[in-house]
């Protein structure tokens, strides 16, 4: 198994080498350079977010390679967006070597590595949904405007705010506003809960 890291760093961080052994840094990635069994790590502390999303969309289309996103300030919304786009893992760029090893083991085995807070929210939402199927089946989307329904459905499909804005020819600010009113009308906290509900 090779560990390829898409990064602009001049050399691999010592904790990456300690955790993963030999790490190959790349400043760009093409499908032809990746072999079955490789793991691709995206260093979002040095690469452009849009470039990273493009790599994810190209390489995750057929589960060709597990992709792990390494970020400076992990947050649940970003994790949800990147995992929805096709990444298999999401963790801090400076994670401890033991955690990086665990991430590599999980994603190489076909699993997903989620931040604990997102996993807890996911499990809570699934538990609530399973425990009260009647209220979920009675979800009333008629209280939403046409645009709010479109935006909510797009969130459930895993699209980012930017992708939703492009899809409907509106600004990201408008997408955020539509989501805020949708959350209030449906009584949900965030886009993760909205996606699970829908």
C-alpha positions as a LaTeX table, in Angstrom:
\begin{tabular}{lrrr}
\hline
Residue & $x$ (\AA) & $y$ (\AA) & $z$ (\AA) \\
\hline
Unk1 & 0.00 & 0.00 & 0.00 \\
Unk2 & 1.36 & 3.41 & $-0.97$ \\
Unk3 & 0.45 & 6.63 & 0.81 \\
Unk4 & 0.27 & 9.51 & $-1.64$ \\
Unk5 & $-0.14$ & 13.00 & $-0.19$ \\
Unk6 & $-1.32$ & 15.84 & $-2.40$ \\
Unk7 & 0.42 & 18.78 & $-0.76$ \\
Unk8 & 2.49 & 21.89 & $-1.40$ \\
Unk9 & 4.65 & 21.16 & 1.66 \\
Unk10 & 8.38 & 20.85 & 0.86 \\
Unk11 & 8.58 & 17.52 & 2.72 \\
Unk12 & 6.19 & 15.19 & 4.58 \\
Unk13 & 5.41 & 16.04 & 8.20 \\
Unk14 & 7.36 & 13.76 & 10.54 \\
Unk15 & 4.14 & 12.48 & 12.15 \\
Unk16 & 2.93 & 11.29 & 8.71 \\
Unk17 & 6.13 & 9.33 & 8.17 \\
Unk18 & 6.01 & 7.99 & 11.72 \\
Unk19 & 2.42 & 6.80 & 11.23 \\
Unk20 & 2.44 & 5.65 & 7.61 \\
Unk21 & 6.04 & 4.78 & 6.80 \\
Unk22 & 7.04 & 5.92 & 3.34 \\
Unk23 & 4.95 & 8.88 & 2.19 \\
Unk24 & 5.11 & 10.19 & $-1.38$ \\
Unk25 & 4.36 & 13.90 & $-1.76$ \\
Unk26 & 2.67 & 15.01 & $-4.98$ \\
Unk27 & 1.82 & 18.52 & $-6.13$ \\
Unk28 & $-0.71$ & 17.15 & $-8.61$ \\
Unk29 & $-2.43$ & 13.82 & $-9.04$ \\
Unk30 & $-3.64$ & 12.02 & $-12.11$ \\
Unk31 & $-5.59$ & 8.81 & $-12.18$ \\
Unk32 & $-2.82$ & 7.05 & $-14.09$ \\
Unk33 & $-0.38$ & 7.55 & $-11.18$ \\
Unk34 & $-2.58$ & 5.77 & $-8.66$ \\
Unk35 & $-2.73$ & 2.01 & $-8.23$ \\
Unk36 & $-5.29$ & $-0.18$ & $-6.49$ \\
Unk37 & $-4.48$ & $-0.30$ & $-2.79$ \\
Unk38 & $-3.06$ & 3.23 & $-2.65$ \\
Unk39 & $-4.46$ & 5.77 & $-0.20$ \\
Unk40 & $-4.62$ & 9.40 & $-1.26$ \\
Unk41 & $-4.29$ & 12.00 & 1.48 \\
Unk42 & $-5.31$ & 15.59 & 0.61 \\
Unk43 & $-3.42$ & 18.19 & 2.66 \\
Unk44 & $-5.99$ & 21.00 & 2.77 \\
Unk45 & $-3.55$ & 23.07 & 4.85 \\
Unk46 & $-1.53$ & 23.64 & 1.66 \\
Unk47 & $-3.83$ & 22.98 & $-1.31$ \\
Unk48 & $-6.74$ & 25.01 & $-2.59$ \\
Unk49 & $-10.14$ & 23.78 & $-1.42$ \\
Unk50 & $-11.64$ & 23.77 & $-4.91$ \\
Unk51 & $-8.68$ & 21.84 & $-6.30$ \\
Unk52 & $-9.13$ & 19.28 & $-3.52$ \\
Unk53 & $-12.84$ & 18.92 & $-4.25$ \\
Unk54 & $-12.06$ & 18.42 & $-7.93$ \\
Unk55 & $-9.63$ & 15.61 & $-7.10$ \\
Unk56 & $-12.25$ & 13.99 & $-4.88$ \\
Unk57 & $-14.93$ & 14.17 & $-7.57$ \\
Unk58 & $-12.64$ & 12.69 & $-10.23$ \\
Unk59 & $-11.06$ & 9.91 & $-8.18$ \\
Unk60 & $-13.98$ & 8.86 & $-5.99$ \\
Unk61 & $-16.39$ & 8.32 & $-8.88$ \\
Unk62 & $-15.87$ & 4.56 & $-8.89$ \\
Unk63 & $-14.28$ & 4.00 & $-5.47$ \\
Unk64 & $-10.95$ & 3.80 & $-7.27$ \\
Unk65 & $-8.95$ & 4.97 & $-4.27$ \\
Unk66 & $-9.81$ & 5.88 & $-0.67$ \\
Unk67 & $-9.29$ & 9.60 & $-0.09$ \\
Unk68 & $-8.58$ & 11.15 & 3.31 \\
Unk69 & $-8.89$ & 14.91 & 3.86 \\
Unk70 & $-6.40$ & 16.48 & 6.27 \\
Unk71 & $-7.58$ & 19.87 & 7.51 \\
Unk72 & $-6.37$ & 22.60 & 9.88 \\
Unk73 & $-9.67$ & 23.34 & 11.66 \\
Unk74 & $-12.02$ & 20.35 & 11.49 \\
Unk75 & $-15.73$ & 21.12 & 11.61 \\
Unk76 & $-18.81$ & 19.00 & 11.07 \\
Unk77 & $-20.22$ & 20.92 & 8.10 \\
Unk78 & $-16.99$ & 20.69 & 6.14 \\
Unk79 & $-16.61$ & 17.02 & 7.07 \\
Unk80 & $-20.14$ & 16.32 & 5.86 \\
Unk81 & $-19.46$ & 18.18 & 2.60 \\
Unk82 & $-16.16$ & 16.40 & 1.83 \\
Unk83 & $-17.44$ & 12.97 & 2.81 \\
Unk84 & $-20.58$ & 13.54 & 0.73 \\
Unk85 & $-18.34$ & 14.48 & $-2.21$ \\
Unk86 & $-16.65$ & 11.08 & $-2.00$ \\
Unk87 & $-13.85$ & 11.26 & 0.57 \\
Unk88 & $-13.55$ & 8.27 & 2.91 \\
Unk89 & $-11.83$ & 10.01 & 5.80 \\
Unk90 & $-11.55$ & 13.43 & 7.45 \\
Unk91 & $-9.18$ & 14.40 & 10.24 \\
Unk92 & $-6.82$ & 17.06 & 11.56 \\
Unk93 & $-3.66$ & 17.60 & 9.53 \\
Unk94 & $-1.63$ & 17.33 & 12.75 \\
Unk95 & $-3.39$ & 14.22 & 14.08 \\
Unk96 & $-1.34$ & 11.91 & 16.27 \\
Unk97 & 0.47 & 9.10 & 14.43 \\
Unk98 & $-1.72$ & 6.47 & 16.12 \\
Unk99 & $-4.83$ & 8.21 & 14.80 \\
Unk100 & $-3.39$ & 8.46 & 11.28 \\
Unk101 & $-2.64$ & 4.73 & 11.39 \\
Unk102 & $-6.22$ & 4.05 & 12.48 \\
Unk103 & $-7.58$ & 6.23 & 9.68 \\
Unk104 & $-5.44$ & 4.37 & 7.13 \\
Unk105 & $-6.62$ & 0.98 & 8.44 \\
Unk106 & $-10.28$ & 1.98 & 8.37 \\
Unk107 & $-10.35$ & 3.52 & 4.88 \\
Unk108 & $-8.16$ & 0.79 & 3.34 \\
Unk109 & $-10.71$ & $-1.72$ & 4.67 \\
Unk110 & $-13.56$ & 0.10 & 2.93 \\
Unk111 & $-14.78$ & 2.07 & 5.94 \\
Unk112 & $-15.23$ & 5.75 & 6.69 \\
Unk113 & $-13.38$ & 7.83 & 9.26 \\
Unk114 & $-15.60$ & 10.56 & 10.72 \\
Unk115 & $-14.85$ & 13.13 & 13.40 \\
Unk116 & $-16.31$ & 11.86 & 16.70 \\
Unk117 & $-18.69$ & 14.85 & 16.98 \\
Unk118 & $-20.15$ & 14.21 & 13.51 \\
Unk119 & $-20.45$ & 10.49 & 14.16 \\
Unk120 & $-22.27$ & 11.22 & 17.44 \\
Unk121 & $-24.68$ & 13.58 & 15.69 \\
Unk122 & $-25.23$ & 11.07 & 12.90 \\
Unk123 & $-25.96$ & 8.24 & 15.32 \\
Unk124 & $-28.26$ & 10.48 & 17.36 \\
Unk125 & $-30.17$ & 11.56 & 14.26 \\
Unk126 & $-30.50$ & 7.97 & 13.02 \\
Unk127 & $-31.67$ & 6.85 & 16.44 \\
Unk128 & $-34.25$ & 9.63 & 16.62 \\
Unk129 & $-35.43$ & 8.92 & 13.08 \\
Unk130 & $-35.76$ & 5.20 & 13.74 \\
Unk131 & $-37.51$ & 5.78 & 17.05 \\
Unk132 & $-40.12$ & 8.10 & 15.59 \\
Unk133 & $-40.79$ & 6.96 & 12.01 \\
Unk134 & $-44.31$ & 8.32 & 12.18 \\
Unk135 & $-43.21$ & 11.93 & 12.49 \\
Unk136 & $-40.54$ & 11.44 & 9.80 \\
Unk137 & $-43.11$ & 10.00 & 7.40 \\
Unk138 & $-45.37$ & 12.97 & 8.13 \\
Unk139 & $-42.68$ & 15.49 & 7.20 \\
Unk140 & $-44.54$ & 18.44 & 5.72 \\
Unk141 & $-42.47$ & 20.04 & 3.00 \\
Unk142 & $-45.46$ & 22.12 & 1.84 \\
Unk143 & $-44.49$ & 24.77 & 4.39 \\
Unk144 & $-41.30$ & 25.38 & 2.37 \\
Unk145 & $-41.12$ & 27.62 & $-0.67$ \\
Unk146 & $-40.19$ & 26.02 & $-3.99$ \\
Unk147 & $-36.61$ & 27.32 & $-3.70$ \\
Unk148 & $-36.31$ & 26.12 & $-0.08$ \\
Unk149 & $-37.40$ & 22.62 & $-1.19$ \\
Unk150 & $-34.86$ & 22.68 & $-4.03$ \\
Unk151 & $-32.07$ & 23.75 & $-1.70$ \\
Unk152 & $-33.06$ & 21.19 & 0.96 \\
Unk153 & $-33.16$ & 18.39 & $-1.60$ \\
Unk154 & $-29.74$ & 19.43 & $-2.90$ \\
Unk155 & $-28.32$ & 19.31 & 0.64 \\
Unk156 & $-29.73$ & 15.79 & 1.00 \\
Unk157 & $-27.89$ & 14.89 & $-2.24$ \\
Unk158 & $-24.65$ & 16.06 & $-0.61$ \\
Unk159 & $-24.09$ & 19.28 & $-2.58$ \\
Unk160 & $-22.13$ & 22.12 & $-0.99$ \\
Unk161 & $-23.54$ & 25.64 & $-0.70$ \\
Unk162 & $-21.35$ & 26.71 & $-3.62$ \\
Unk163 & $-22.58$ & 23.83 & $-5.79$ \\
Unk164 & $-26.20$ & 24.60 & $-4.90$ \\
Unk165 & $-25.68$ & 28.28 & $-5.75$ \\
Unk166 & $-24.24$ & 27.35 & $-9.14$ \\
Unk167 & $-26.97$ & 24.80 & $-9.83$ \\
Unk168 & $-29.77$ & 27.32 & $-9.28$ \\
Unk169 & $-28.01$ & 30.52 & $-10.37$ \\
Unk170 & $-28.21$ & 32.16 & $-6.95$ \\
Unk171 & $-25.58$ & 33.46 & $-4.51$ \\
Unk172 & $-24.11$ & 31.43 & $-1.66$ \\
Unk173 & $-25.58$ & 34.01 & 0.70 \\
Unk174 & $-29.04$ & 33.22 & $-0.68$ \\
Unk175 & $-28.41$ & 29.49 & $-0.21$ \\
Unk176 & $-27.46$ & 30.11 & 3.43 \\
Unk177 & $-30.57$ & 32.23 & 3.96 \\
Unk178 & $-32.81$ & 29.54 & 2.44 \\
Unk179 & $-31.20$ & 26.91 & 4.65 \\
Unk180 & $-31.66$ & 29.01 & 7.78 \\
Unk181 & $-35.40$ & 29.40 & 7.14 \\
Unk182 & $-35.68$ & 25.72 & 6.18 \\
Unk183 & $-34.01$ & 24.67 & 9.44 \\
Unk184 & $-36.45$ & 26.83 & 11.39 \\
Unk185 & $-39.54$ & 25.62 & 9.54 \\
Unk186 & $-38.63$ & 21.93 & 9.81 \\
Unk187 & $-37.20$ & 22.17 & 13.33 \\
Unk188 & $-33.73$ & 20.85 & 12.48 \\
Unk189 & $-30.36$ & 22.08 & 13.76 \\
Unk190 & $-28.13$ & 21.78 & 10.72 \\
Unk191 & $-27.59$ & 20.36 & 7.23 \\
Unk192 & $-26.61$ & 16.92 & 8.58 \\
Unk193 & $-29.91$ & 16.54 & 10.39 \\
Unk194 & $-31.78$ & 17.95 & 7.37 \\
Unk195 & $-30.11$ & 15.44 & 5.02 \\
Unk196 & $-30.90$ & 12.54 & 7.34 \\
Unk197 & $-34.50$ & 13.67 & 7.73 \\
Unk198 & $-35.01$ & 13.92 & 3.98 \\
\hline
\end{tabular}
